[in-house]
């Protein structure tokens, strides 16, 4: 079965924007042309790709599958064309590296882990996005990012997963001055603090919340003495303005890298996976050392008590 490239482009534009008129503007055609191309595609495939109700457009299961195919096709096409266009540096990787993750690891872990790869391949175009944790899986499925790093494994038949290591969450307070009995959180839906509180034995009492948008806002707030916050240890290990409450149990949070499954892995895809698997543990090593040191200290205390 041969499918028109124009029909696929129209479908993908509608799937990405959720709107036929916006898709028409992207493709520089009329809205009726987009509608006709999608209708012809649905006829060719003998299935509905969109559910249209109450002025909203949603993908059917078949539409979700086709969107994944289009995202993979775009990614592969982009890399292959970039390689062909620059034969003089064919030994170097070409194309766009699109990766998304949550704020506490994107700058401090993901980008640092990718730096050697980017430095060695200057023609790579980086597109790194800080995205809300709950939105990251949909970024992968929709093709907005080719790789995502999240705090859990996405178990789907069309997704490939790699465990990268553990982020160590601790309770941080300002080094100087009196710390108010107040937690600094990302927003009202942020469950990180509650997970950390309930992980303690006995459970850490709750306190009023202030919201400061992202992990670096939380860090700034702690430094200014606005309150305390649950934060990744690798962000505060060398920060003299912030102290870690070491009597509390660090909470380990796994990091998982994901990309969509394809018939073959491109050189860029292989290089990104290799770089993150090799370098992420190094950037997490300082916080992992904190956890192991505390564990060793606890064992020494137990041996001393038993002796």
DOZAFI-326585 format. One record per residue (C-alpha): residue number from 1; z negated, y negated, x. Coordinates in pm, 1 decimal, always signed. Each point is the difference from the previous one (the first is absolute). Example, Ala and Ser with C-alpha at 12.3 -4.5 7.8 and 13.67 -1.06 7.14 Angstrom:
! residues 2
<r torlum="1" pz="-780.0" py="+450.0" px="+1230.0"/>
<r torlum="2" pz="+66.0" py="-344.0" px="+137.0"/>
END
This chain:
! residues 307
<r torlum="1" pz="+0.0" py="+0.0" px="+0.0"/>
<r torlum="2" pz="+102.5" py="-339.2" px="+140.3"/>
<r torlum="3" pz="-211.3" py="-299.8" px="-97.2"/>
<r torlum="4" pz="+132.2" py="-353.5" px="+24.5"/>
<r torlum="5" pz="-172.6" py="-203.1" px="+272.6"/>
<r torlum="6" pz="+17.9" py="-304.7" px="-229.3"/>
<r torlum="7" pz="-181.7" py="+194.8" px="-271.7"/>
<r torlum="8" pz="-270.7" py="+109.5" px="+243.1"/>
<r torlum="9" pz="-38.6" py="-356.7" px="+126.7"/>
<r torlum="10" pz="-35.7" py="-127.5" px="-356.0"/>
<r torlum="11" pz="-256.1" py="+266.1" px="-86.3"/>
<r torlum="12" pz="-205.2" py="-66.2" px="+314.6"/>
<r torlum="13" pz="+1.2" py="-376.1" px="-54.7"/>
<r torlum="14" pz="-128.4" py="+45.5" px="-355.7"/>
<r torlum="15" pz="-257.8" py="+255.9" px="+116.0"/>
<r torlum="16" pz="-127.6" py="-240.6" px="+268.1"/>
<r torlum="17" pz="-12.5" py="-313.3" px="-217.9"/>
<r torlum="18" pz="-72.5" py="+155.4" px="-339.2"/>
<r torlum="19" pz="+249.0" py="-241.9" px="-149.7"/>
<r torlum="20" pz="+376.7" py="+15.5" px="-66.0"/>
<r torlum="21" pz="+58.5" py="-373.3" px="+37.9"/>
<r torlum="22" pz="-185.1" py="-14.6" px="+334.5"/>
<r torlum="23" pz="+199.1" py="+300.9" px="+118.4"/>
<r torlum="24" pz="+322.4" py="-180.2" px="-98.2"/>
<r torlum="25" pz="-96.6" py="-301.6" px="+213.1"/>
<r torlum="26" pz="-72.7" py="+222.5" px="+300.1"/>
<r torlum="27" pz="+336.3" py="+177.4" px="-35.3"/>
<r torlum="28" pz="+191.3" py="-322.2" px="-88.4"/>
<r torlum="29" pz="+146.1" py="+149.7" px="-316.1"/>
<r torlum="30" pz="-55.1" py="-54.3" px="-370.8"/>
<r torlum="31" pz="-288.0" py="+159.3" px="-187.8"/>
<r torlum="32" pz="+246.7" py="+186.7" px="-220.6"/>
<r torlum="33" pz="+161.8" py="+149.6" px="+312.4"/>
<r torlum="34" pz="-337.9" py="+128.6" px="+118.5"/>
<r torlum="35" pz="-74.4" py="+145.2" px="-343.2"/>
<r torlum="36" pz="+339.4" py="+170.2" px="-11.8"/>
<r torlum="37" pz="-40.0" py="+150.3" px="+349.0"/>
<r torlum="38" pz="-341.6" py="+139.1" px="-84.0"/>
<r torlum="39" pz="+127.6" py="+135.4" px="-332.1"/>
<r torlum="40" pz="+290.3" py="+172.7" px="+177.7"/>
<r torlum="41" pz="-241.3" py="+146.3" px="+255.3"/>
<r torlum="42" pz="-223.7" py="+138.4" px="-275.8"/>
<r torlum="43" pz="+309.1" py="+149.5" px="-165.3"/>
<r torlum="44" pz="+111.8" py="+160.0" px="+327.5"/>
<r torlum="45" pz="-345.9" py="+149.0" px="+57.5"/>
<r torlum="46" pz="-46.5" py="+90.8" px="-368.7"/>
<r torlum="47" pz="-351.2" py="-146.3" px="+0.7"/>
<r torlum="48" pz="-187.1" py="-321.9" px="-66.8"/>
<r torlum="49" pz="-118.0" py="-192.1" px="+305.3"/>
<r torlum="50" pz="-191.6" py="-277.3" px="-174.9"/>
<r torlum="51" pz="-218.9" py="-29.6" px="-306.6"/>
<r torlum="52" pz="+55.7" py="-335.4" px="-167.4"/>
<r torlum="53" pz="-276.8" py="-111.8" px="-234.1"/>
<r torlum="54" pz="-167.1" py="-330.4" px="-93.3"/>
<r torlum="55" pz="+209.3" py="-192.8" px="+254.7"/>
<r torlum="56" pz="-131.5" py="+225.1" px="+278.1"/>
<r torlum="57" pz="+194.9" py="+243.0" px="+215.5"/>
<r torlum="58" pz="-161.7" py="+313.8" px="+136.7"/>
<r torlum="59" pz="+148.1" py="+281.9" px="+204.1"/>
<r torlum="60" pz="+25.9" py="+346.8" px="-148.6"/>
<r torlum="61" pz="-89.6" py="+298.9" px="+223.6"/>
<r torlum="62" pz="+371.1" py="+31.8" px="+79.9"/>
<r torlum="63" pz="+7.0" py="-370.6" px="+82.2"/>
<r torlum="64" pz="-297.0" py="+38.0" px="+237.4"/>
<r torlum="65" pz="+181.5" py="+282.5" px="+181.4"/>
<r torlum="66" pz="+320.2" py="-202.7" px="+29.6"/>
<r torlum="67" pz="-189.0" py="-307.0" px="+124.6"/>
<r torlum="68" pz="-153.0" py="+212.8" px="+278.2"/>
<r torlum="69" pz="+348.7" py="+121.4" px="+91.6"/>
<r torlum="70" pz="+134.7" py="-355.7" px="+10.1"/>
<r torlum="71" pz="-288.9" py="-117.5" px="+217.8"/>
<r torlum="72" pz="+61.9" py="+282.3" px="+248.5"/>
<r torlum="73" pz="+372.4" py="-70.5" px="-1.8"/>
<r torlum="74" pz="-55.2" py="-370.7" px="+70.8"/>
<r torlum="75" pz="-239.2" py="+73.4" px="+284.7"/>
<r torlum="76" pz="+230.9" py="+252.4" px="+167.0"/>
<r torlum="77" pz="+307.6" py="-217.3" px="-51.5"/>
<r torlum="78" pz="-172.4" py="-302.7" px="+151.9"/>
<r torlum="79" pz="-100.7" py="+186.3" px="+314.2"/>
<r torlum="80" pz="+335.9" py="+172.6" px="+50.0"/>
<r torlum="81" pz="+198.2" py="-322.2" px="-44.3"/>
<r torlum="82" pz="-227.6" py="-182.7" px="+242.9"/>
<r torlum="83" pz="+54.4" py="+271.9" px="+259.8"/>
<r torlum="84" pz="+378.3" py="-15.9" px="-40.6"/>
<r torlum="85" pz="+7.9" py="-379.3" px="+9.2"/>
<r torlum="86" pz="-168.4" py="-16.1" px="+339.8"/>
<r torlum="87" pz="+141.3" py="+280.1" px="+214.9"/>
<r torlum="88" pz="-91.6" py="-183.4" px="+321.6"/>
<r torlum="89" pz="-367.7" py="+75.9" px="-56.0"/>
<r torlum="90" pz="+41.8" py="+332.2" px="-176.2"/>
<r torlum="91" pz="-296.5" py="+140.0" px="+190.1"/>
<r torlum="92" pz="-215.9" py="-255.8" px="-181.2"/>
<r torlum="93" pz="-113.1" py="+37.4" px="-360.5"/>
<r torlum="94" pz="+165.6" py="-224.8" px="-256.4"/>
<r torlum="95" pz="-66.9" py="-95.6" px="-362.4"/>
<r torlum="96" pz="-297.5" py="-119.2" px="-202.3"/>
<r torlum="97" pz="-352.1" py="+140.2" px="+26.0"/>
<r torlum="98" pz="-159.6" py="-60.0" px="-340.8"/>
<r torlum="99" pz="-365.0" py="+100.4" px="-16.5"/>
<r torlum="100" pz="-284.1" py="-91.6" px="-235.6"/>
<r torlum="101" pz="-374.6" py="+52.7" px="+16.9"/>
<r torlum="102" pz="-330.6" py="-152.3" px="-107.7"/>
<r torlum="103" pz="-138.4" py="-306.2" px="+175.5"/>
<r torlum="104" pz="-275.6" py="+153.6" px="+215.0"/>
<r torlum="105" pz="+241.5" py="+220.9" px="+195.1"/>
<r torlum="106" pz="+338.5" py="-172.8" px="-15.4"/>
<r torlum="107" pz="-68.2" py="-264.3" px="+265.5"/>
<r torlum="108" pz="-272.5" py="+169.2" px="+200.7"/>
<r torlum="109" pz="+132.6" py="+358.3" px="+12.7"/>
<r torlum="110" pz="+353.0" py="+47.8" px="-136.5"/>
<r torlum="111" pz="+171.0" py="-292.2" px="+174.2"/>
<r torlum="112" pz="-183.9" py="+65.3" px="+326.6"/>
<r torlum="113" pz="+101.5" py="+365.5" px="-14.9"/>
<r torlum="114" pz="+363.6" py="-93.8" px="-59.3"/>
<r torlum="115" pz="+8.0" py="-267.8" px="+271.2"/>
<r torlum="116" pz="+123.6" py="+229.0" px="+283.6"/>
<r torlum="117" pz="+283.1" py="+125.4" px="-222.2"/>
<r torlum="118" pz="+99.4" py="-352.8" px="-102.6"/>
<r torlum="119" pz="-18.9" py="-128.6" px="+357.2"/>
<r torlum="120" pz="+223.6" py="+281.1" px="+125.1"/>
<r torlum="121" pz="+253.4" py="-55.0" px="-280.2"/>
<r torlum="122" pz="+46.3" py="-377.3" px="-36.5"/>
<r torlum="123" pz="+281.9" py="+34.7" px="-253.6"/>
<r torlum="124" pz="-229.5" py="+163.0" px="-255.9"/>
<r torlum="125" pz="-78.0" py="-232.4" px="-289.4"/>
<r torlum="126" pz="-361.4" py="+26.8" px="-113.3"/>
<r torlum="127" pz="-100.1" py="-48.8" px="-363.8"/>
<r torlum="128" pz="-377.1" py="+59.9" px="-20.4"/>
<r torlum="129" pz="-170.5" py="-62.9" px="-334.3"/>
<r torlum="130" pz="-367.1" py="-25.3" px="-94.2"/>
<r torlum="131" pz="-29.0" py="+155.3" px="-344.6"/>
<r torlum="132" pz="-282.1" py="+83.7" px="-240.0"/>
<r torlum="133" pz="-111.9" py="+360.1" px="+48.8"/>
<r torlum="134" pz="+83.1" py="+105.9" px="-355.8"/>
<r torlum="135" pz="+354.2" py="-138.1" px="+29.7"/>
<r torlum="136" pz="+95.3" py="+174.0" px="+325.2"/>
<r torlum="137" pz="+122.3" py="+332.9" px="-150.5"/>
<r torlum="138" pz="+234.3" py="-187.2" px="-234.7"/>
<r torlum="139" pz="+135.5" py="-201.2" px="+295.6"/>
<r torlum="140" pz="+108.2" py="+326.9" px="+155.9"/>
<r torlum="141" pz="+148.4" py="+148.9" px="-316.8"/>
<r torlum="142" pz="+188.2" py="-319.6" px="-88.9"/>
<r torlum="143" pz="+146.4" py="-44.5" px="+346.9"/>
<r torlum="144" pz="-179.1" py="-329.1" px="+71.1"/>
<r torlum="145" pz="-135.1" py="+163.6" px="+317.2"/>
<r torlum="146" pz="+120.5" py="+300.1" px="+199.7"/>
<r torlum="147" pz="-348.2" py="+83.1" px="+132.0"/>
<r torlum="148" pz="-345.4" py="-57.2" px="-147.6"/>
<r torlum="149" pz="-345.5" py="+54.4" px="+149.5"/>
<r torlum="150" pz="-274.4" py="+59.2" px="-257.8"/>
<r torlum="151" pz="-353.9" py="+138.8" px="-14.6"/>
<r torlum="152" pz="+97.7" py="+328.7" px="-166.0"/>
<r torlum="153" pz="+272.0" py="+262.5" px="+11.8"/>
<r torlum="154" pz="+280.1" py="-47.1" px="-252.2"/>
<r torlum="155" pz="+74.4" py="+353.5" px="-114.8"/>
<r torlum="156" pz="+351.9" py="+3.9" px="-143.0"/>
<r torlum="157" pz="+293.2" py="+232.5" px="+70.6"/>
<r torlum="158" pz="+220.9" py="-296.0" px="+98.7"/>
<r torlum="159" pz="-252.9" py="-153.6" px="+243.9"/>
<r torlum="160" pz="-83.0" py="+99.5" px="+360.5"/>
<r torlum="161" pz="-358.0" py="-69.7" px="+117.9"/>
<r torlum="162" pz="-161.9" py="-33.3" px="+343.8"/>
<r torlum="163" pz="-372.0" py="-35.4" px="+70.0"/>
<r torlum="164" pz="-57.0" py="-281.0" px="+253.7"/>
<r torlum="165" pz="-378.3" py="-11.8" px="+41.2"/>
<r torlum="166" pz="-310.1" py="-150.5" px="-162.0"/>
<r torlum="167" pz="-88.5" py="-363.1" px="-53.5"/>
<r torlum="168" pz="-377.4" py="-44.7" px="+33.6"/>
<r torlum="169" pz="-156.8" py="-232.7" px="-256.8"/>
<r torlum="170" pz="-332.7" py="-167.1" px="+80.3"/>
<r torlum="171" pz="-222.2" py="-269.0" px="-147.5"/>
<r torlum="172" pz="+38.0" py="-325.3" px="+193.8"/>
<r torlum="173" pz="-226.6" py="-306.6" px="-7.8"/>
<r torlum="174" pz="+8.5" py="-336.3" px="+180.4"/>
<r torlum="175" pz="-154.8" py="+19.1" px="+347.4"/>
<r torlum="176" pz="-180.5" py="-332.6" px="-36.5"/>
<r torlum="177" pz="-190.3" py="-147.1" px="-291.4"/>
<r torlum="178" pz="-127.4" py="+152.4" px="-321.0"/>
<r torlum="179" pz="+244.6" py="+220.5" px="-188.6"/>
<r torlum="180" pz="-9.5" py="-48.4" px="-379.2"/>
<r torlum="181" pz="-45.0" py="+315.3" px="-207.1"/>
<r torlum="182" pz="+359.4" py="-14.1" px="-113.7"/>
<r torlum="183" pz="+302.4" py="+225.2" px="+53.3"/>
<r torlum="184" pz="+339.9" py="-145.4" px="+86.8"/>
<r torlum="185" pz="+282.7" py="+195.4" px="-162.3"/>
<r torlum="186" pz="+375.5" py="-22.1" px="-29.7"/>
<r torlum="187" pz="+0.0" py="-33.2" px="-381.3"/>
<r torlum="188" pz="-168.6" py="+144.6" px="-307.9"/>
<r torlum="189" pz="+201.4" py="+323.7" px="+25.9"/>
<r torlum="190" pz="-102.1" py="+62.2" px="+363.0"/>
<r torlum="191" pz="-201.9" py="+324.1" px="+7.2"/>
<r torlum="192" pz="-57.6" py="+8.4" px="+377.3"/>
<r torlum="193" pz="-350.3" py="-149.6" px="-14.9"/>
<r torlum="194" pz="-112.3" py="+231.9" px="-280.0"/>
<r torlum="195" pz="+129.1" py="+307.3" px="+187.5"/>
<r torlum="196" pz="-191.3" py="-110.1" px="+308.4"/>
<r torlum="197" pz="-320.2" py="-70.1" px="-197.2"/>
<r torlum="198" pz="+6.1" py="+338.1" px="-172.6"/>
<r torlum="199" pz="+72.1" py="+177.0" px="+329.4"/>
<r torlum="200" pz="-337.1" py="-111.0" px="+137.7"/>
<r torlum="201" pz="-316.2" py="+206.1" px="-37.2"/>
<r torlum="202" pz="-180.4" py="-141.2" px="-183.8"/>
<r torlum="203" pz="+269.7" py="-198.0" px="-179.6"/>
<r torlum="204" pz="+28.5" py="-360.1" px="+117.3"/>
<r torlum="205" pz="-108.0" py="-247.3" px="-273.2"/>
<r torlum="206" pz="+273.5" py="-207.2" px="-159.4"/>
<r torlum="207" pz="+16.4" py="-379.0" px="+30.8"/>
<r torlum="208" pz="+203.3" py="-290.9" px="-144.2"/>
<r torlum="209" pz="+362.4" py="-26.2" px="+113.4"/>
<r torlum="210" pz="+222.9" py="-271.6" px="+140.8"/>
<r torlum="211" pz="+376.0" py="+57.0" px="+13.8"/>
<r torlum="212" pz="+207.2" py="-127.0" px="+292.0"/>
<r torlum="213" pz="+345.0" py="+153.3" px="-53.8"/>
<r torlum="214" pz="+58.3" py="+220.0" px="+306.9"/>
<r torlum="215" pz="-173.0" py="+173.2" px="+290.0"/>
<r torlum="216" pz="+34.0" py="-300.9" px="+228.9"/>
<r torlum="217" pz="-148.2" py="-221.6" px="-269.7"/>
<r torlum="218" pz="-296.0" py="+239.0" px="-15.6"/>
<r torlum="219" pz="-32.1" py="-15.0" px="+379.4"/>
<r torlum="220" pz="+12.0" py="-380.8" px="-0.2"/>
<r torlum="221" pz="-261.0" py="-8.8" px="-274.4"/>
<r torlum="222" pz="-236.7" py="+223.9" px="+196.3"/>
<r torlum="223" pz="+42.0" py="-216.4" px="+311.1"/>
<r torlum="224" pz="-84.0" py="-311.1" px="-204.7"/>
<r torlum="225" pz="-312.3" py="+162.3" px="-144.1"/>
<r torlum="226" pz="+123.8" py="+22.1" px="-358.7"/>
<r torlum="227" pz="-119.2" py="+358.7" px="-32.1"/>
<r torlum="228" pz="+37.7" py="+355.1" px="+128.9"/>
<r torlum="229" pz="+301.5" py="+223.1" px="-29.2"/>
<r torlum="230" pz="+126.9" py="+353.8" px="+40.0"/>
<r torlum="231" pz="+271.1" py="-24.1" px="+261.7"/>
<r torlum="232" pz="+190.1" py="+219.2" px="+246.6"/>
<r torlum="233" pz="-191.5" py="+32.1" px="+325.9"/>
<r torlum="234" pz="+312.6" py="-51.7" px="+210.9"/>
<r torlum="235" pz="+19.8" py="-354.9" px="-138.7"/>
<r torlum="236" pz="-350.4" py="-99.7" px="+111.4"/>
<r torlum="237" pz="-79.1" py="+210.4" px="+308.1"/>
<r torlum="238" pz="+64.3" py="-290.6" px="+240.3"/>
<r torlum="239" pz="-91.7" py="-283.9" px="-236.7"/>
<r torlum="240" pz="-313.7" py="-179.1" px="+123.3"/>
<r torlum="241" pz="-38.4" py="-186.6" px="-331.2"/>
<r torlum="242" pz="-42.0" py="+320.1" px="-199.1"/>
<r torlum="243" pz="-249.7" py="+284.3" px="+38.0"/>
<r torlum="244" pz="+18.1" py="+354.3" px="-134.2"/>
<r torlum="245" pz="-300.8" py="+137.3" px="-190.1"/>
<r torlum="246" pz="-26.2" py="+317.1" px="+208.3"/>
<r torlum="247" pz="-279.2" py="+164.7" px="-201.7"/>
<r torlum="248" pz="+252.2" py="+67.4" px="-279.8"/>
<r torlum="249" pz="+244.1" py="+289.9" px="-6.8"/>
<r torlum="250" pz="+359.9" py="-95.4" px="+90.7"/>
<r torlum="251" pz="+248.2" py="+102.9" px="-268.3"/>
<r torlum="252" pz="+313.6" py="+170.1" px="+131.1"/>
<r torlum="253" pz="+322.9" py="-81.7" px="-184.0"/>
<r torlum="254" pz="+312.1" py="+203.9" px="+87.8"/>
<r torlum="255" pz="+329.9" py="-170.0" px="+78.4"/>
<r torlum="256" pz="+318.9" py="+171.5" px="-114.3"/>
<r torlum="257" pz="+359.1" py="-93.4" px="+82.0"/>
<r torlum="258" pz="+268.7" py="+82.3" px="-255.9"/>
<r torlum="259" pz="+375.9" py="-18.2" px="-35.6"/>
<r torlum="260" pz="+245.9" py="+145.3" px="-247.9"/>
<r torlum="261" pz="+137.7" py="+344.9" px="+77.1"/>
<r torlum="262" pz="+365.3" py="+8.5" px="+100.3"/>
<r torlum="263" pz="+247.3" py="+271.4" px="+97.9"/>
<r torlum="264" pz="-28.7" py="-116.9" px="+360.9"/>
<r torlum="265" pz="-224.9" py="-240.7" px="+184.9"/>
<r torlum="266" pz="+165.1" py="-296.2" px="+167.3"/>
<r torlum="267" pz="-83.8" py="-90.5" px="+362.2"/>
<r torlum="268" pz="-182.6" py="-310.7" px="-122.3"/>
<r torlum="269" pz="-206.1" py="+202.2" px="-243.6"/>
<r torlum="270" pz="-96.4" py="+246.8" px="+272.4"/>
<r torlum="271" pz="-89.9" py="-280.9" px="+239.5"/>
<r torlum="272" pz="-222.4" py="-179.8" px="-251.3"/>
<r torlum="273" pz="-188.1" py="+318.4" px="-86.2"/>
<r torlum="274" pz="-47.6" py="+85.3" px="+368.4"/>
<r torlum="275" pz="-122.4" py="-350.3" px="+88.2"/>
<r torlum="276" pz="-254.5" py="-12.8" px="-281.1"/>
<r torlum="277" pz="-128.8" py="+353.8" px="+58.0"/>
<r torlum="278" pz="-43.0" py="-67.4" px="+372.2"/>
<r torlum="279" pz="-140.5" py="-354.3" px="-6.1"/>
<r torlum="280" pz="-203.3" py="-33.2" px="-320.1"/>
<r torlum="281" pz="-288.0" py="+219.9" px="+130.3"/>
<r torlum="282" pz="-22.6" py="-224.9" px="+308.2"/>
<r torlum="283" pz="-55.5" py="-314.2" px="-207.3"/>
<r torlum="284" pz="-253.8" py="+182.4" px="-216.4"/>
<r torlum="285" pz="-180.4" py="+140.8" px="+305.2"/>
<r torlum="286" pz="-259.0" py="-279.5" px="+25.8"/>
<r torlum="287" pz="-120.5" py="+48.6" px="-356.7"/>
<r torlum="288" pz="+16.8" py="+377.2" px="+32.9"/>
<r torlum="289" pz="-218.8" py="-31.4" px="+307.8"/>
<r torlum="290" pz="-253.6" py="-194.1" px="-205.8"/>
<r torlum="291" pz="-16.9" py="+284.2" px="-251.1"/>
<r torlum="292" pz="-34.3" py="+265.6" px="+269.4"/>
<r torlum="293" pz="-265.6" py="-202.6" px="+185.2"/>
<r torlum="294" pz="-206.0" py="-33.0" px="-314.5"/>
<r torlum="295" pz="+39.2" py="+372.2" px="-70.7"/>
<r torlum="296" pz="-109.8" py="+87.3" px="+355.4"/>
<r torlum="297" pz="-297.9" py="-236.7" px="-30.1"/>
<r torlum="298" pz="-102.1" py="+170.6" px="-322.7"/>
<r torlum="299" pz="+17.3" py="+343.5" px="+166.7"/>
<r torlum="300" pz="-218.1" py="-121.7" px="+288.7"/>
<r torlum="301" pz="-256.5" py="-127.7" px="-252.4"/>
<r torlum="302" pz="-4.8" py="+336.4" px="-177.6"/>
<r torlum="303" pz="-45.3" py="+191.3" px="+326.8"/>
<r torlum="304" pz="-282.7" py="-234.6" px="+102.0"/>
<r torlum="305" pz="-174.6" py="+47.7" px="-334.6"/>
<r torlum="306" pz="+37.2" py="+379.0" px="+13.5"/>
<r torlum="307" pz="-119.2" py="+11.1" px="+360.3"/>
END
